[in-house]
Amino acid sequence: MKKNLSRDKLIRERVKVEMNRFLGEVLEKVCEQLNEYPYTTIEYEMLTESIYPYKNIERINEEKRRILMHLDAIKADCDALSMDVKKSLKLKDVDEEDEF
């Protein structure tokens, strides 16, 4: 942590302990995924696949934002189309049974 923080930052002991716990939890999750492989030897490719979400979290979050923005645009288009249909195709509300 000291290597990546400003020199003027002091790290309290509790922060160090909690960081170790956090890293331990990440390690557990990676190991759980590695345990899903049926092989007795863990290969580098398995590790890279298991740590992918942690190494690419920024890209994954950006993709999530992009998808949500696209879905919002689709929703706005659907709302606009719905209003157009209601406005331009006003019909007398009739029960389906009355049509037959």
ABEGO torsion letter per residue (X at the ends): XAAABBAABBBBAAAAAAAAAAAAAAAAAAAAAAAABABABBBAAAAAAAAAAAAAAAAAAAAAAAAAAAAAAAAAAAAAAAAAAAAAABBBBBBAAAAX
